[in-house]
Structures are given as C-alpha cells and as structure tokens.
Amino acid sequence: MPSHVVIGGGITGLAACWYLAKAGHRPLLIEKEKRLGGVIRTDQVEGCLVEGGPDSFLAAKPAAMDLIRELGLESDVIGSNDHQRVTCIVKDGKLVPMPDGLMMMVPTQILPMVKSPLFSWGTKIKMGLEYFRGPVANPPERTVAQLVREHYGQEAVDYLAEPLLAGVYGGDPEELSADAVLEMFVSMEKKYGSLTKGTLAMRAERARQSPNGAAAGPLFRTLKGGMEQLTQAILCQLPDKMDRSQDEALAIRKSNFGYEIETRREKIYAGNVFVCCPATAASTLVRPIDEKLAELLSGVRYNSSVTLALGFDQADVEGKITGFGFLVPKVERKRMAACTYVKTKFDHRVPPAKAVLRCFLGKTAVEIPEADLIRDVLAELKDLIGLTALPVFTRVSRWHGAMAQYGLGHRARVAEIRQLAAAHQGLHLAGNAYDGIGIPDCIRGAKAAVAAL
C-alpha cells in the first residue's frame, strides 16, 4: 500500500512527486493521460522548437528556478531578449508600440505617454492626475477593470488591462478580482493612493537594494530545450523513486488506512493524498469526504484556450516583424488575442532560415476546425503586418478548461477551502486554482503541500 498518492500528472503533480521523493517517500502518481506534463508540451518541427503551452516563466518568482537548480538544469536556462522587448497593441487596425515606462498597465514616465497615439488626451490627463491620489485605507474588493478604470480610465482598461490579462489568464478584467490578480497594486493603493507613485517607490527601493545598481535580469526565463525539458528532467530522475498508474481517479473516501482512492480499475489505499488536478475535477473527487469543500472547489471557473504556431521561411517575414509581438484588445479582436515572434523573444528556438509566429486564440476558438483557425489567423496577419506567405508548417494546441479564473471573492473562497481541507488530515490540495496560475506558482504550491507533512 503506497503511503502517498498524487492525483494529476501536470507540473504540480510532478513537482509534488519530486519533493516527496526528495523527502524519502515513494509516491504513486495517478494520471489518466499517457503523456505527463499537462499543458507543458514542446515539439521539434523542422528544426524549430514549438511550445504548445507556456513558453517561459516569470523570473521574479523563485520556485521554478529553485527546482531547476535541484534538477541540475541551471546551465540550460536562458532569458528573454529584453533589449528587443517591444510589444505592440492593435488600435484601429494598426500596431501601436506600448509606450516606455509601463509596468503592466501603470505608466511611470510622462513623455512617452504624452507622445503615444494609444490614448486620447483625456486619458493622458487622467493618467497624469492619478499621481496625486491619496491613500485608501480599506478599499472594497473590485474587479481588475474597476480598479484600472478608477485610476486611469476606460481606455486603459480596453488597451492595457484587457489585452495584458487576456494573455496571462485568458479572462475578462470585468470579472477577474483585483485582490487575487493584482494584489501588489491593491497594496500600493492602500499605502500610496496612486499606483504610479507606488510603482516608482517600489522601483526606487529595488534600486537601493541592488548592489552597484546591477540590472534585475530578464523578465522571462525558459530552458534551451523548451519547457518540457523541465517535466522530462523530473521524470528521468524519478523512475526508481515513484510509481505510475495510468488510470482515472473517480472518488476519494475515508478508510481505516486513511483514504481510499477509487479509480476506474481498482481501489488504492493511502495515508496521504495530494490532489493536484483542476478544481473542477478535485470537486468530484472530494465530494464523498466533504460536500461543502466540493461545492467551493466547483465554484472555481476555468477558461479554455488555443495556441497556433505558424512556421515561415525567414525571407517571407523579413521586415514585417519586430520586437516580441503584439496584443489584440477585445474591442479590436477577431480571432487572435496575441502573437509572439519566437525568434526575437528567445534564442535557440528557431534556425536562421526560419521564423515562427505563435498566436493565441481565446476560448471561443477551442471548438473551431483547424483549417478555419489557420485561414482566419492568416487573414488577420495579412491585414496587420502585410504577411501574405503561406506557412511551411502549422501546429494547433487546444487546452480545454486549463486556465483558472480568479473571480470576485476568490481569496475568501481559497481561504475557506484551505480551512476545510485542513480538517482532513492527510488531504492536500495544490494546483493553479488557488494562489497563482504560473509554473512557479504551481511548483510553490506543490512544495508547500509536501512540506505540510
């Protein structure tokens, strides 16, 4: 009988297995899919490295780098080419560079904002006056759109907050909770009132703490072999330290041994169960144990997404693409939400004779036939950047219900989930449904769950 069972073979579940093995345990991993790694998937296509899911992780969050060091992969880490980091926003059908000095949707430099055609003069004046807002001791919970609108106006919602967060969360700022998604900015508002003033103060503090004014480093990091190099490294180093069951977990019940995990093929008994699957699936699993916990988990919504990689001969895109790519706000959107120029963002991904454009499509695209998606995206690329060549290869990745949505009340919901789960000794919850959706967040959650033993 295994002492520790991990349900879910994405990055959270694999990280949980790694930390359990490191602590001297031999976990059993249950995952219905043959392939492990969840949404982390890297393909090699005609010499190009193509990510089906996330292509990198935020350097500011240390959990991913900590695990990478433990796996001995630190020498394979590469950073984004931030000296080329120009991102455009589509406005009135044209690509407009985001002005310098923006930290997400917070402007910190006056002149670039004044010169930018991205905003009207009314919005520019509102952005300037925002600096003089006073502290707010106890603001009510608001959506991201409400917070940004209060400080910078509706244009900032439409042309900054929405396209930026659509790429990260695949969600709507009118529904996402600012407390859960923009916690740092909410804290700034309480202390400074002005988000611009708070951001400038934070940058000044970082500059003071940085030895000799050293640069902070690249914004994004990844691995030379793609993000799947991370999950494969875990699997390569754990073959004799974990067991694997390709099966579907159906329910978790209390037993004399701790827990009984019912799968399609058998019943498994364990003292500790790590539920590392999406909250929707976790809800079904824990319902026999705790009806209230199951209801709270079922209230976490998920969105679907699609990535479409288009490979071209470099000569066909020469002069048409610069910087990291572009974002398409909802008010301008047809099919694409964003497009990344892979070769510009990361080295080692695309050979000199090739170019790869990685396009992000929203939840409405998940059921659209592949041929229609490719046709629509190529038509948009023709209109936006004048690209008329046909791709030499295409790759579509569809992720059904993969992106957790942190709506109003999310932090209170998670606090109650944690409280109820703690009442069941040996039951541990981790994943992108709780305290962050990025790769470092999932790894940090898995490590914390194992540490709770």
Phi, psi and omega in degrees: 000124179290144177279332186225122179245132177247125180253116181116120185255027172279193182298326179295311181295320179293320177296321177299317178298320180299312183288330174294315179297321179297330180274004176097008180262162176241093185282157170252122180261125177252120178212128184287331181281145178294319181275135177259159179117349178062231184280356176277112182212128180235131178240151171256119183230113178050044178083358180257142176268119187241120177271129175275332179240222181298139181259357186190183176218157180290127181293334184289343180258117195280345190300320181294315180295324178300315179292319179301319178297317180298328180278354180078026183255008188301326181289345180264002180282133174234153180256161176292149181280076189294341176291345176250013187281082169248124178242134180256155174244136177280124175223127183053037176078008181234154178275122180243121179300139173294135182294150177298154174090004179275133168248100194056247181255015182258117178281137179235359177231135186283308189299314179299324179291319180298321183281340188289133174278006183288333185233153176284167179296328178298318178291320180298320178294318179297322178295322178292318181289339181301332181301336186263008176293143179270163180301150178240111190295314186218071182292147177289159176293133180227164172286165176302317181298318180297317180297309182294321180297318179299322186272319190232352177099171186294325179299326177292327174294311186291320189250001174231295186300311185296306181295325179294315183281335176297324179287330183271310186257345186062030186234181184254124180298342176286349181242332182289141180280127177296324179299325183271327187261325183237049184303321181299318181289326176296320177294321176299318181299320180294322184274319188248339187084300180275129176290325177297314179297318179295320179294318178297320178295320179295318179295321179295320179294319178297321179296322179293324183278343183279123182295126178057026178068028182299145180291151183288342181097178184294152180289320181242150174229156178206187179247148182304324181270010182092167184293336178291343174300328178294308183292324179293325179295320177299312183295322180293331183265358182243013188298328180255013181238003178209162175244157184230133173237113175276090187205167179251121175286134184250324183199153175239130179228157175288148177212175178294339180268355186125284181220146172251121178256114178272126175243179180294334185254335188198178171245132183240139181246138182206155177278331181228136179234126178253109182268103187244027179258173178304154184299328179297316177288322178299324179301313179296320183296316187270356183304320178296340181270315189207106182296319181294317178299318179298319180295318179296318179296322181292343181279352176280116182274157177229146172248156176261164179208165179223137170245139179233114177263130180241121178261135181229161165288138182305323182299332182284339182249359183304128179082356182257341183233136175218157178071198183278339183138205182213159177245145180244108179298156180302324182291347179245356194284140169250283176244315183282141170258335181194162177215129179249136174269101192299315184298325180288321186286317184226139171285168174069008185259329188222130179292161185304328184276357184238164174219144178233127173252125183252112187255140181250128182240145186282186186297333181290345183271353192293335180255003182283135178303147185302317182299322180291321178299313181298315179301314183294317182292319178297324177294321178293318179296325176297316181291322188275318185234005177074024181276117183247349182291153174272143181291150176275341171203159176223150174218123179251132176237125181248129182239101183278123175055044185258342189251109180293141181249121182266090181277181177305136181085005185298315183295321177294321178298315181294321178300319179289322176301314180298318181296316180291319180295326181296338179286348180250094184301130179094356177258125184231135180244135177207157179145188185276006182275354194243291191235031179140144186256354183281169179302313178300324180296317180294319179294317179299318179296320178295318180296320179294322180295318178292321180297333181293346175298000000 
